């Protein structure tokens, strides 16, 4: 099994959770599996082929997000040409656009949606002698018939209970290659982990969880979740976990029980997670802190009540402020997640968001530019297809959507950049950050790394356009 493609080195590499979850499930069913994570090892197409050749697989899978889709296609074609084995693709982009993914040369099969059960059924079918052109009835799969017609089978409704799923195959990775973004990590090695599937809310207008990606929401039991956290610490030495679940606190009973189970196991790791401001309070945060949590991420998007209603968020300015204060009272830091260029907002909405975030003393602010997800009214308004969706991710600091009332896309980009400057150059913020860093060497280190990351985001235009990559090996790609 192959995961990912190549990109330039950054301050962190994300553990390929999808790939190692599928790998663990395949292995549990008796199949031999290898994972090649090209980004983590900073290797190119030829080196990936060398790794695949050493393993000698009977089939190869390629995981892809939209931003690396074209790279994944290049890799798939090379693998098909070199080894002549079935090549299947999966991940967020093929799940959003299975028919589009099937158009790619070198791709035999698309696995869409959750991949564990589908991949095992597909591999078992190949072993049983079924042709790549006769894969009817395997839900979650798209393939070509002998006459070249693309067939998309029905969506798969997963039967697997998460408690019964094996722990992802972290042992197939070199965990020293992985971390989380600088401001999220206090201990190394640090890895990503998920305890949920889907999103319990799934109504926000800007998110694929509420539109194109229809993962059924479910989660581990608190006891089994804690045991799996303990296992990745005990077996593979992970000291910190960055939970990637969309909303870690859904119902008080689960989070209190999970934290209690972690405490029974001696708080094996420090951890961070995403929470929804409307679902948390001081009691929950205190329990999380006692179980090893040191930070929460809160998606606030824009601190404008009318805009939050339009986004179908169950939040208000007041609920966001209460959540930040409750987190701080429990000793947790807060990363606020915001967007510029959202429909039903103005430049003043963004600047007012910065002002309120500073007033609430949000510890770290992360801004992004709005990108309409498939299925949203804005996406339909733009008349986009798969290729346009791919293109919109190529330059993360370029605006692609112009909300009504804004002058042009350049104004959106300028407001976005100015939001960062207003937040991080605010004298009050700088004073608070300096005071915290003075008493916390780990935080001081993370602030320094975060500052370099932020500077890299707003480096001179000629570098942002990729001219510095002119001197890199041609088969290494950036994203």
ZIMO-V200524 format. One record per residue. RES is the residue in one small letter. SS is DSSP state (2 for helix, 1 for strand, 0 for the rest). Layout:
RES;SS / RES;SS
This chain:
x;0 / x;1 / x;1 / x;0 / x;0 / x;0 / x;0 / x;0 / x;0 / x;0 / x;0 / x;0 / x;0 / x;0 / x;0 / x;0 / x;2 / x;2 / x;2 / x;2 / x;2 / x;2 / x;2 / x;2 / x;2 / x;2 / x;2 / x;2 / x;0 / x;0 / x;0 / x;0 / x;0 / x;0 / x;0 / x;1 / x;1 / x;2 / x;2 / x;2 / x;2 / x;0 / x;0 / x;0 / x;2 / x;2 / x;2 / x;2 / x;2 / x;2 / x;2 / x;2 / x;2 / x;2 / x;2 / x;0 / x;0 / x;0 / x;1 / x;1 / x;1 / x;1 / x;1 / x;0 / x;0 / x;0 / x;0 / x;0 / x;2 / x;2 / x;2 / x;2 / x;2 / x;2 / x;2 / x;2 / x;2 / x;2 / x;2 / x;2 / x;2 / x;2 / x;2 / x;0 / x;0 / x;1 / x;1 / x;1 / x;1 / x;1 / x;0 / x;2 / x;2 / x;2 / x;2 / x;2 / x;0 / x;2 / x;2 / x;2 / x;2 / x;2 / x;0 / x;0 / x;0 / x;0 / x;0 / x;0 / x;1 / x;1 / x;1 / x;0 / x;0 / x;0 / x;0 / x;2 / x;2 / x;2 / x;2 / x;2 / x;2 / x;2 / x;2 / x;2 / x;2 / x;2 / x;2 / x;0 / x;0 / x;0 / x;0 / x;0 / x;0 / x;0 / x;0 / x;0 / x;0 / x;0 / x;0 / x;0 / x;1 / x;1 / x;1 / x;1 / x;0 / x;0 / x;0 / x;0 / x;0 / x;1 / x;1 / x;1 / x;0 / x;0 / x;0 / x;0 / x;0 / x;0 / x;0 / x;0 / x;0 / x;2 / x;2 / x;2 / x;0 / x;0 / x;0 / x;0 / x;0 / x;2 / x;2 / x;2 / x;0 / x;0 / x;2 / x;2 / x;2 / x;0 / x;0 / x;0 / x;0 / x;2 / x;2 / x;2 / x;0 / x;0 / x;0 / x;0 / x;0 / x;1 / x;1 / x;1 / x;1 / x;0 / x;0 / x;1 / x;1 / x;0 / x;0 / x;0 / x;0 / x;0 / x;0 / x;0 / x;0 / x;0 / x;0 / x;2 / x;2 / x;2 / x;0 / x;0 / x;0 / x;0 / x;0 / x;0 / x;0 / x;1 / x;1 / x;0 / x;0 / x;2 / x;2 / x;2 / x;2 / x;2 / x;2 / x;2 / x;2 / x;2 / x;2 / x;2 / x;2 / x;2 / x;2 / x;2 / x;0 / x;0 / x;0 / x;1 / x;1 / x;1 / x;1 / x;0 / x;0 / x;0 / x;0 / x;0 / x;0 / x;0 / x;0 / x;2 / x;2 / x;2 / x;2 / x;2 / x;2 / x;2 / x;2 / x;2 / x;2 / x;2 / x;2 / x;2 / x;0 / x;0 / x;0 / x;0 / x;0 / x;1 / x;1 / x;1 / x;1 / x;1 / x;1 / x;0 / x;2 / x;2 / x;2 / x;0 / x;0 / x;2 / x;2 / x;2 / x;2 / x;2 / x;2 / x;2 / x;2 / x;2 / x;0 / x;0 / x;1 / x;1 / x;1 / x;1 / x;1 / x;1 / x;1 / x;1 / x;1 / x;0 / x;0 / x;0 / x;2 / x;2 / x;2 / x;2 / x;2 / x;2 / x;0 / x;0 / x;0 / x;0 / x;0 / x;0 / x;2 / x;2 / x;2 / x;2 / x;2 / x;2 / x;2 / x;2 / x;2 / x;2 / x;2 / x;2 / x;2 / x;0 / x;0 / x;0 / x;1 / x;1 / x;1 / x;1 / x;1 / x;1 / x;1 / x;1 / x;0 / x;0 / x;0 / x;0 / x;0 / x;0 / x;2 / x;2 / x;2 / x;2 / x;2 / x;2 / x;2 / x;2 / x;2 / x;2 / x;2 / x;2 / x;2 / x;0 / x;0 / x;0 / x;0 / x;1 / x;1 / x;1 / x;1 / x;1 / x;1 / x;0 / x;0 / x;0 / x;0 / x;0 / x;0 / x;0 / x;2 / x;2 / x;2 / x;2 / x;2 / x;2 / x;0 / x;0 / x;0 / x;2 / x;2 / x;2 / x;2 / x;2 / x;2 / x;0 / x;0 / x;0 / x;0 / x;0 / x;0 / x;0 / x;0 / x;0 / x;0 / x;0 / x;0 / x;0 / x;0 / x;0 / x;0 / x;0 / x;2 / x;2 / x;2 / x;2 / x;2 / x;2 / x;2 / x;2 / x;2 / x;2 / x;2 / x;2 / x;2 / x;2 / x;2 / x;2 / x;0 / x;0 / x;2 / x;2 / x;2 / x;2 / x;2 / x;2 / x;2 / x;2 / x;2 / x;2 / x;2 / x;2 / x;2 / x;0 / x;2 / x;2 / x;2 / x;2 / x;2 / x;2 / x;2 / x;2 / x;2 / x;2 / x;2 / x;2 / x;2 / x;2 / x;2 / x;2 / x;2 / x;0 / x;0 / x;0 / x;2 / x;2 / x;2 / x;2 / x;0 / x;0 / x;2 / x;2 / x;2 / x;2 / x;2 / x;0 / x;0 / x;0 / x;0 / x;0 / x;0 / x;0 / x;0
